[in-house]
Amino acid sequence: MRIGSGFDVHRFGPGDRVRLGGVTIPHAQGLMAHSDGDVLLHALMDALLGAAALGDIGRHFPPGDARYAGVDSRELLREVARLIAAEGLGVVNCDLTLVAESPRIGAHREAMVANIAADLGIERTHVNVKATTAEGLGALGRGEGIAAQAVVLLAEAHGR
């Protein structure tokens, strides 16, 4: 068994929507990023790569590489899932936390869970997505951006 953790944060900038867990959510601002800025999936990918001792997303998908400009983070998550499988590992479960004053994600949570489960090839019951606020403290509390934290458990895949 291997445990991994991941963290990502992006500041708000121009735009009228954000991508979180592969779901597009209308919002007064967008997130500044080289890719689609999906902090939830970025934290998850770092947790997965860390648990497998494969580095981090910057190593696999460098932010200066034009191939990843505006890329859908679900594509990257599926590639990370392939890397994990190539190491003979499978995802047991993942627990993800968004930290943001807005947008509220309640209406989008199930779609996020479904996307993540599909991309990782696991049951929806093995994916948890939750959210909290920073209670007005610091940059996140002032609504300057969104952060995400992820924890994953990997195990040797069956048949190895």
mmCIF file of the C-alpha atoms, coordinates in Angstrom:
data_MODEL
# 
_entry.id   MODEL 
# 
loop_
_atom_site.group_PDB 
_atom_site.id 
_atom_site.type_symbol 
_atom_site.label_atom_id 
_atom_site.label_alt_id 
_atom_site.label_comp_id 
_atom_site.label_asym_id 
_atom_site.label_entity_id 
_atom_site.label_seq_id 
_atom_site.pdbx_PDB_ins_code 
_atom_site.Cartn_x 
_atom_site.Cartn_y 
_atom_site.Cartn_z 
_atom_site.occupancy 
_atom_site.B_iso_or_equiv 
_atom_site.pdbx_formal_charge 
_atom_site.auth_seq_id 
_atom_site.auth_comp_id 
_atom_site.auth_asym_id 
_atom_site.auth_atom_id 
_atom_site.pdbx_PDB_model_num 
ATOM 1   C CA . MET A 1 1   ? 0.000   0.000   0.000   1.00 0.00 ? 1   MET A CA 1 
ATOM 2   C CA . ARG A 1 2   ? 1.222   3.513   -0.791  1.00 0.00 ? 2   ARG A CA 1 
ATOM 3   C CA . ILE A 1 3   ? -0.167  6.858   0.334   1.00 0.00 ? 3   ILE A CA 1 
ATOM 4   C CA . GLY A 1 4   ? 0.264   10.072  -1.624  1.00 0.00 ? 4   GLY A CA 1 
ATOM 5   C CA . SER A 1 5   ? -0.728  13.665  -1.008  1.00 0.00 ? 5   SER A CA 1 
ATOM 6   C CA . GLY A 1 6   ? -1.068  16.571  -3.384  1.00 0.00 ? 6   GLY A CA 1 
ATOM 7   C CA . PHE A 1 7   ? -1.755  20.289  -3.218  1.00 0.00 ? 7   PHE A CA 1 
ATOM 8   C CA . ASP A 1 8   ? -2.425  22.946  -5.831  1.00 0.00 ? 8   ASP A CA 1 
ATOM 9   C CA . VAL A 1 9   ? -3.520  26.578  -5.833  1.00 0.00 ? 9   VAL A CA 1 
ATOM 10  C CA . HIS A 1 10  ? -4.414  29.044  -8.582  1.00 0.00 ? 10  HIS A CA 1 
ATOM 11  C CA . ARG A 1 11  ? -5.310  32.717  -8.394  1.00 0.00 ? 11  ARG A CA 1 
ATOM 12  C CA . PHE A 1 12  ? -8.381  34.182  -10.017 1.00 0.00 ? 12  PHE A CA 1 
ATOM 13  C CA . GLY A 1 13  ? -8.030  36.249  -13.181 1.00 0.00 ? 13  GLY A CA 1 
ATOM 14  C CA . PRO A 1 14  ? -10.035 37.140  -16.273 1.00 0.00 ? 14  PRO A CA 1 
ATOM 15  C CA . GLY A 1 15  ? -12.797 34.781  -17.280 1.00 0.00 ? 15  GLY A CA 1 
ATOM 16  C CA . ASP A 1 16  ? -16.344 33.746  -16.581 1.00 0.00 ? 16  ASP A CA 1 
ATOM 17  C CA . ARG A 1 17  ? -15.943 30.109  -15.526 1.00 0.00 ? 17  ARG A CA 1 
ATOM 18  C CA . VAL A 1 18  ? -13.701 27.681  -13.653 1.00 0.00 ? 18  VAL A CA 1 
ATOM 19  C CA . ARG A 1 19  ? -12.953 23.999  -14.215 1.00 0.00 ? 19  ARG A CA 1 
ATOM 20  C CA . LEU A 1 20  ? -13.057 21.859  -11.095 1.00 0.00 ? 20  LEU A CA 1 
ATOM 21  C CA . GLY A 1 21  ? -12.999 18.079  -11.187 1.00 0.00 ? 21  GLY A CA 1 
ATOM 22  C CA . GLY A 1 22  ? -13.459 18.280  -14.939 1.00 0.00 ? 22  GLY A CA 1 
ATOM 23  C CA . VAL A 1 23  ? -16.710 20.250  -14.572 1.00 0.00 ? 23  VAL A CA 1 
ATOM 24  C CA . THR A 1 24  ? -17.112 23.738  -16.016 1.00 0.00 ? 24  THR A CA 1 
ATOM 25  C CA . ILE A 1 25  ? -18.765 26.024  -13.456 1.00 0.00 ? 25  ILE A CA 1 
ATOM 26  C CA . PRO A 1 26  ? -19.935 29.553  -14.268 1.00 0.00 ? 26  PRO A CA 1 
ATOM 27  C CA . HIS A 1 27  ? -18.111 32.090  -12.108 1.00 0.00 ? 27  HIS A CA 1 
ATOM 28  C CA . ALA A 1 28  ? -17.359 35.812  -12.048 1.00 0.00 ? 28  ALA A CA 1 
ATOM 29  C CA . GLN A 1 29  ? -13.678 35.044  -12.764 1.00 0.00 ? 29  GLN A CA 1 
ATOM 30  C CA . GLY A 1 30  ? -11.486 32.368  -14.300 1.00 0.00 ? 30  GLY A CA 1 
ATOM 31  C CA . LEU A 1 31  ? -8.343  30.764  -12.915 1.00 0.00 ? 31  LEU A CA 1 
ATOM 32  C CA . MET A 1 32  ? -4.887  31.772  -14.128 1.00 0.00 ? 32  MET A CA 1 
ATOM 33  C CA . ALA A 1 33  ? -2.963  28.728  -15.308 1.00 0.00 ? 33  ALA A CA 1 
ATOM 34  C CA . HIS A 1 34  ? -1.031  27.248  -18.209 1.00 0.00 ? 34  HIS A CA 1 
ATOM 35  C CA . SER A 1 35  ? -3.547  24.413  -18.555 1.00 0.00 ? 35  SER A CA 1 
ATOM 36  C CA . ASP A 1 36  ? -7.260  24.643  -17.722 1.00 0.00 ? 36  ASP A CA 1 
ATOM 37  C CA . GLY A 1 37  ? -6.385  25.495  -14.088 1.00 0.00 ? 37  GLY A CA 1 
ATOM 38  C CA . ASP A 1 38  ? -8.318  22.564  -12.583 1.00 0.00 ? 38  ASP A CA 1 
ATOM 39  C CA . VAL A 1 39  ? -6.808  22.724  -9.094  1.00 0.00 ? 39  VAL A CA 1 
ATOM 40  C CA . LEU A 1 40  ? -8.754  19.670  -7.935  1.00 0.00 ? 40  LEU A CA 1 
ATOM 41  C CA . LEU A 1 41  ? -7.363  17.406  -10.642 1.00 0.00 ? 41  LEU A CA 1 
ATOM 42  C CA . HIS A 1 42  ? -3.875  18.918  -10.340 1.00 0.00 ? 42  HIS A CA 1 
ATOM 43  C CA . ALA A 1 43  ? -3.749  18.102  -6.623  1.00 0.00 ? 43  ALA A CA 1 
ATOM 44  C CA . LEU A 1 44  ? -5.045  14.600  -7.378  1.00 0.00 ? 44  LEU A CA 1 
ATOM 45  C CA . MET A 1 45  ? -2.405  13.994  -10.047 1.00 0.00 ? 45  MET A CA 1 
ATOM 46  C CA . ASP A 1 46  ? 0.361   15.106  -7.698  1.00 0.00 ? 46  ASP A CA 1 
ATOM 47  C CA . ALA A 1 47  ? -0.960  12.751  -5.017  1.00 0.00 ? 47  ALA A CA 1 
ATOM 48  C CA . LEU A 1 48  ? -1.080  9.831   -7.458  1.00 0.00 ? 48  LEU A CA 1 
ATOM 49  C CA . LEU A 1 49  ? 2.384   10.503  -8.847  1.00 0.00 ? 49  LEU A CA 1 
ATOM 50  C CA . GLY A 1 50  ? 3.787   10.981  -5.359  1.00 0.00 ? 50  GLY A CA 1 
ATOM 51  C CA . ALA A 1 51  ? 2.342   7.696   -4.088  1.00 0.00 ? 51  ALA A CA 1 
ATOM 52  C CA . ALA A 1 52  ? 3.917   5.904   -7.048  1.00 0.00 ? 52  ALA A CA 1 
ATOM 53  C CA . ALA A 1 53  ? 7.246   7.730   -6.542  1.00 0.00 ? 53  ALA A CA 1 
ATOM 54  C CA . LEU A 1 54  ? 6.978   9.178   -10.051 1.00 0.00 ? 54  LEU A CA 1 
ATOM 55  C CA . GLY A 1 55  ? 7.672   12.828  -9.275  1.00 0.00 ? 55  GLY A CA 1 
ATOM 56  C CA . ASP A 1 56  ? 5.018   15.473  -9.820  1.00 0.00 ? 56  ASP A CA 1 
ATOM 57  C CA . ILE A 1 57  ? 2.863   16.924  -12.580 1.00 0.00 ? 57  ILE A CA 1 
ATOM 58  C CA . GLY A 1 58  ? 5.472   19.570  -13.408 1.00 0.00 ? 58  GLY A CA 1 
ATOM 59  C CA . ARG A 1 59  ? 7.907   16.794  -14.296 1.00 0.00 ? 59  ARG A CA 1 
ATOM 60  C CA . HIS A 1 60  ? 5.459   15.009  -16.578 1.00 0.00 ? 60  HIS A CA 1 
ATOM 61  C CA . PHE A 1 61  ? 3.594   18.035  -17.964 1.00 0.00 ? 61  PHE A CA 1 
ATOM 62  C CA . PRO A 1 62  ? 5.942   21.056  -17.748 1.00 0.00 ? 62  PRO A CA 1 
ATOM 63  C CA . PRO A 1 63  ? 4.075   24.372  -17.486 1.00 0.00 ? 63  PRO A CA 1 
ATOM 64  C CA . GLY A 1 64  ? 6.296   25.959  -20.149 1.00 0.00 ? 64  GLY A CA 1 
ATOM 65  C CA . ASP A 1 65  ? 5.520   23.244  -22.709 1.00 0.00 ? 65  ASP A CA 1 
ATOM 66  C CA . ALA A 1 66  ? 3.184   24.559  -25.424 1.00 0.00 ? 66  ALA A CA 1 
ATOM 67  C CA . ARG A 1 67  ? 1.566   21.100  -25.746 1.00 0.00 ? 67  ARG A CA 1 
ATOM 68  C CA . TYR A 1 68  ? -0.137  21.676  -22.394 1.00 0.00 ? 68  TYR A CA 1 
ATOM 69  C CA . ALA A 1 69  ? -1.369  25.237  -22.951 1.00 0.00 ? 69  ALA A CA 1 
ATOM 70  C CA . GLY A 1 70  ? -5.084  25.191  -22.154 1.00 0.00 ? 70  GLY A CA 1 
ATOM 71  C CA . VAL A 1 71  ? -5.151  21.383  -22.021 1.00 0.00 ? 71  VAL A CA 1 
ATOM 72  C CA . ASP A 1 72  ? -8.084  19.622  -20.378 1.00 0.00 ? 72  ASP A CA 1 
ATOM 73  C CA . SER A 1 73  ? -6.744  18.270  -17.086 1.00 0.00 ? 73  SER A CA 1 
ATOM 74  C CA . ARG A 1 74  ? -8.892  15.154  -17.484 1.00 0.00 ? 74  ARG A CA 1 
ATOM 75  C CA . GLU A 1 75  ? -6.609  14.166  -20.377 1.00 0.00 ? 75  GLU A CA 1 
ATOM 76  C CA . LEU A 1 76  ? -3.625  14.555  -18.080 1.00 0.00 ? 76  LEU A CA 1 
ATOM 77  C CA . LEU A 1 77  ? -5.347  12.588  -15.296 1.00 0.00 ? 77  LEU A CA 1 
ATOM 78  C CA . ARG A 1 78  ? -5.972  9.691   -17.675 1.00 0.00 ? 78  ARG A CA 1 
ATOM 79  C CA . GLU A 1 79  ? -2.272  9.751   -18.636 1.00 0.00 ? 79  GLU A CA 1 
ATOM 80  C CA . VAL A 1 80  ? -1.303  9.698   -14.941 1.00 0.00 ? 80  VAL A CA 1 
ATOM 81  C CA . ALA A 1 81  ? -3.648  6.722   -14.456 1.00 0.00 ? 81  ALA A CA 1 
ATOM 82  C CA . ARG A 1 82  ? -1.785  4.921   -17.275 1.00 0.00 ? 82  ARG A CA 1 
ATOM 83  C CA . LEU A 1 83  ? 1.565   5.701   -15.630 1.00 0.00 ? 83  LEU A CA 1 
ATOM 84  C CA . ILE A 1 84  ? 0.302   4.342   -12.308 1.00 0.00 ? 84  ILE A CA 1 
ATOM 85  C CA . ALA A 1 85  ? -1.009  1.170   -13.973 1.00 0.00 ? 85  ALA A CA 1 
ATOM 86  C CA . ALA A 1 86  ? 2.336   0.672   -15.759 1.00 0.00 ? 86  ALA A CA 1 
ATOM 87  C CA . GLU A 1 87  ? 3.933   0.555   -12.311 1.00 0.00 ? 87  GLU A CA 1 
ATOM 88  C CA . GLY A 1 88  ? 1.567   -2.271  -11.357 1.00 0.00 ? 88  GLY A CA 1 
ATOM 89  C CA . LEU A 1 89  ? -0.452  -0.038  -9.032  1.00 0.00 ? 89  LEU A CA 1 
ATOM 90  C CA . GLY A 1 90  ? -4.156  0.647   -8.762  1.00 0.00 ? 90  GLY A CA 1 
ATOM 91  C CA . VAL A 1 91  ? -6.114  3.347   -6.957  1.00 0.00 ? 91  VAL A CA 1 
ATOM 92  C CA . VAL A 1 92  ? -7.839  2.131   -3.807  1.00 0.00 ? 92  VAL A CA 1 
ATOM 93  C CA . ASN A 1 93  ? -9.469  5.475   -2.998  1.00 0.00 ? 93  ASN A CA 1 
ATOM 94  C CA . CYS A 1 94  ? -8.981  9.222   -3.109  1.00 0.00 ? 94  CYS A CA 1 
ATOM 95  C CA . ASP A 1 95  ? -10.179 12.000  -0.829  1.00 0.00 ? 95  ASP A CA 1 
ATOM 96  C CA . LEU A 1 96  ? -10.156 15.539  -2.242  1.00 0.00 ? 96  LEU A CA 1 
ATOM 97  C CA . THR A 1 97  ? -10.770 18.900  -0.569  1.00 0.00 ? 97  THR A CA 1 
ATOM 98  C CA . LEU A 1 98  ? -11.380 22.231  -2.293  1.00 0.00 ? 98  LEU A CA 1 
ATOM 99  C CA . VAL A 1 99  ? -10.688 25.429  -0.339  1.00 0.00 ? 99  VAL A CA 1 
ATOM 100 C CA . ALA A 1 100 ? -12.547 28.412  -1.776  1.00 0.00 ? 100 ALA A CA 1 
ATOM 101 C CA . GLU A 1 101 ? -14.970 31.126  -0.842  1.00 0.00 ? 101 GLU A CA 1 
ATOM 102 C CA . SER A 1 102 ? -16.654 30.646  -4.219  1.00 0.00 ? 102 SER A CA 1 
ATOM 103 C CA . PRO A 1 103 ? -17.946 29.041  -6.304  1.00 0.00 ? 103 PRO A CA 1 
ATOM 104 C CA . ARG A 1 104 ? -20.102 26.698  -4.259  1.00 0.00 ? 104 ARG A CA 1 
ATOM 105 C CA . ILE A 1 105 ? -19.722 23.163  -5.603  1.00 0.00 ? 105 ILE A CA 1 
ATOM 106 C CA . GLY A 1 106 ? -22.632 21.275  -4.045  1.00 0.00 ? 106 GLY A CA 1 
ATOM 107 C CA . ALA A 1 107 ? -24.622 21.092  -7.282  1.00 0.00 ? 107 ALA A CA 1 
ATOM 108 C CA . HIS A 1 108 ? -21.507 19.910  -9.178  1.00 0.00 ? 108 HIS A CA 1 
ATOM 109 C CA . ARG A 1 109 ? -20.027 17.439  -6.696  1.00 0.00 ? 109 ARG A CA 1 
ATOM 110 C CA . GLU A 1 110 ? -21.561 14.274  -8.176  1.00 0.00 ? 110 GLU A CA 1 
ATOM 111 C CA . ALA A 1 111 ? -20.385 15.175  -11.691 1.00 0.00 ? 111 ALA A CA 1 
ATOM 112 C CA . MET A 1 112 ? -16.861 15.717  -10.330 1.00 0.00 ? 112 MET A CA 1 
ATOM 113 C CA . VAL A 1 113 ? -16.925 12.341  -8.577  1.00 0.00 ? 113 VAL A CA 1 
ATOM 114 C CA . ALA A 1 114 ? -18.197 10.650  -11.753 1.00 0.00 ? 114 ALA A CA 1 
ATOM 115 C CA . ASN A 1 115 ? -15.459 12.248  -13.891 1.00 0.00 ? 115 ASN A CA 1 
ATOM 116 C CA . ILE A 1 116 ? -12.679 11.284  -11.500 1.00 0.00 ? 116 ILE A CA 1 
ATOM 117 C CA . ALA A 1 117 ? -13.939 7.726   -11.047 1.00 0.00 ? 117 ALA A CA 1 
ATOM 118 C CA . ALA A 1 118 ? -14.246 7.263   -14.816 1.00 0.00 ? 118 ALA A CA 1 
ATOM 119 C CA . ASP A 1 119 ? -10.787 8.672   -15.517 1.00 0.00 ? 119 ASP A CA 1 
ATOM 120 C CA . LEU A 1 120 ? -9.180  6.494   -12.846 1.00 0.00 ? 120 LEU A CA 1 
ATOM 121 C CA . GLY A 1 121 ? -11.224 3.396   -13.684 1.00 0.00 ? 121 GLY A CA 1 
ATOM 122 C CA . ILE A 1 122 ? -12.553 3.012   -10.140 1.00 0.00 ? 122 ILE A CA 1 
ATOM 123 C CA . GLU A 1 123 ? -15.967 2.923   -8.510  1.00 0.00 ? 123 GLU A CA 1 
ATOM 124 C CA . ARG A 1 124 ? -17.602 6.229   -7.630  1.00 0.00 ? 124 ARG A CA 1 
ATOM 125 C CA . THR A 1 125 ? -17.781 5.069   -4.019  1.00 0.00 ? 125 THR A CA 1 
ATOM 126 C CA . HIS A 1 126 ? -13.965 5.213   -3.908  1.00 0.00 ? 126 HIS A CA 1 
ATOM 127 C CA . VAL A 1 127 ? -13.863 8.948   -4.681  1.00 0.00 ? 127 VAL A CA 1 
ATOM 128 C CA . ASN A 1 128 ? -14.744 11.654  -2.170  1.00 0.00 ? 128 ASN A CA 1 
ATOM 129 C CA . VAL A 1 129 ? -14.933 15.358  -3.026  1.00 0.00 ? 129 VAL A CA 1 
ATOM 130 C CA . LYS A 1 130 ? -15.629 17.944  -0.357  1.00 0.00 ? 130 LYS A CA 1 
ATOM 131 C CA . ALA A 1 131 ? -15.225 21.682  0.031   1.00 0.00 ? 131 ALA A CA 1 
ATOM 132 C CA . THR A 1 132 ? -14.579 24.209  2.735   1.00 0.00 ? 132 THR A CA 1 
ATOM 133 C CA . THR A 1 133 ? -13.915 27.912  2.982   1.00 0.00 ? 133 THR A CA 1 
ATOM 134 C CA . ALA A 1 134 ? -10.958 29.711  4.540   1.00 0.00 ? 134 ALA A CA 1 
ATOM 135 C CA . GLU A 1 135 ? -13.364 31.625  6.823   1.00 0.00 ? 135 GLU A CA 1 
ATOM 136 C CA . GLY A 1 136 ? -12.194 34.952  5.408   1.00 0.00 ? 136 GLY A CA 1 
ATOM 137 C CA . LEU A 1 137 ? -8.552  34.357  6.361   1.00 0.00 ? 137 LEU A CA 1 
ATOM 138 C CA . GLY A 1 138 ? -5.644  35.015  3.992   1.00 0.00 ? 138 GLY A CA 1 
ATOM 139 C CA . ALA A 1 139 ? -5.655  35.162  0.211   1.00 0.00 ? 139 ALA A CA 1 
ATOM 140 C CA . LEU A 1 140 ? -8.106  32.284  -0.151  1.00 0.00 ? 140 LEU A CA 1 
ATOM 141 C CA . GLY A 1 141 ? -10.398 33.825  2.431   1.00 0.00 ? 141 GLY A CA 1 
ATOM 142 C CA . ARG A 1 142 ? -10.351 37.106  0.516   1.00 0.00 ? 142 ARG A CA 1 
ATOM 143 C CA . GLY A 1 143 ? -11.507 35.189  -2.554  1.00 0.00 ? 143 GLY A CA 1 
ATOM 144 C CA . GLU A 1 144 ? -8.270  35.651  -4.504  1.00 0.00 ? 144 GLU A CA 1 
ATOM 145 C CA . GLY A 1 145 ? -8.116  32.049  -5.694  1.00 0.00 ? 145 GLY A CA 1 
ATOM 146 C CA . ILE A 1 146 ? -8.854  28.400  -5.105  1.00 0.00 ? 146 ILE A CA 1 
ATOM 147 C CA . ALA A 1 147 ? -6.740  25.655  -3.536  1.00 0.00 ? 147 ALA A CA 1 
ATOM 148 C CA . ALA A 1 148 ? -7.144  21.891  -3.413  1.00 0.00 ? 148 ALA A CA 1 
ATOM 149 C CA . GLN A 1 149 ? -5.666  19.078  -1.380  1.00 0.00 ? 149 GLN A CA 1 
ATOM 150 C CA . ALA A 1 150 ? -5.733  15.389  -2.285  1.00 0.00 ? 150 ALA A CA 1 
ATOM 151 C CA . VAL A 1 151 ? -4.882  12.178  -0.477  1.00 0.00 ? 151 VAL A CA 1 
ATOM 152 C CA . VAL A 1 152 ? -4.782  8.841   -2.293  1.00 0.00 ? 152 VAL A CA 1 
ATOM 153 C CA . LEU A 1 153 ? -4.153  5.228   -1.434  1.00 0.00 ? 153 LEU A CA 1 
ATOM 154 C CA . LEU A 1 154 ? -2.589  2.939   -4.033  1.00 0.00 ? 154 LEU A CA 1 
ATOM 155 C CA . ALA A 1 155 ? -2.134  -0.822  -3.885  1.00 0.00 ? 155 ALA A CA 1 
ATOM 156 C CA . GLU A 1 156 ? -0.528  -3.399  -6.118  1.00 0.00 ? 156 GLU A CA 1 
ATOM 157 C CA . ALA A 1 157 ? -2.919  -4.169  -8.933  1.00 0.00 ? 157 ALA A CA 1 
ATOM 158 C CA . HIS A 1 158 ? -4.381  -7.673  -9.020  1.00 0.00 ? 158 HIS A CA 1 
ATOM 159 C CA . GLY A 1 159 ? -2.554  -10.140 -11.178 1.00 0.00 ? 159 GLY A CA 1 
ATOM 160 C CA . ARG A 1 160 ? 0.927   -8.914  -10.350 1.00 0.00 ? 160 ARG A CA 1 
# 
